[in-house]
Amino acid sequence: MTASTLPAPDHRGTEQIFGKAGAWCAEKGIELRHIQPDKPNQNAFIERFNRSYRNEVLNGWLFSSLDDVREIAHQWIASYNAERPHNALG
């Protein structure tokens, strides 16, 4: 594709994705819970988890199949939850 044949960018990216994800969740009976205003500490745990997962799994492995992703993710989550020390525990 050349620049002239590329589709125009959609500047509603996150809103459009969230709309679709929100609709999917509603269809499946999943309740979305957002961070309360002025409570950024509610996001700290998941941000730490996401950073660790991205650095140690997604950036650390070259996957050849979806089954590889599932197996490595399963092993990593087991280690993350049970074996490694957690900063909050001192």
Secondary structure, 3 states (H helix, E strand, C coil): CCHHHCCCCCCCHHHHHHHHHHHHHHHHCCCCCCCCCCCHHHHHHHHHHHHHHHHHHHCCCCCCCHHHHHHHHHHHHHHHHHCCCCHHHC
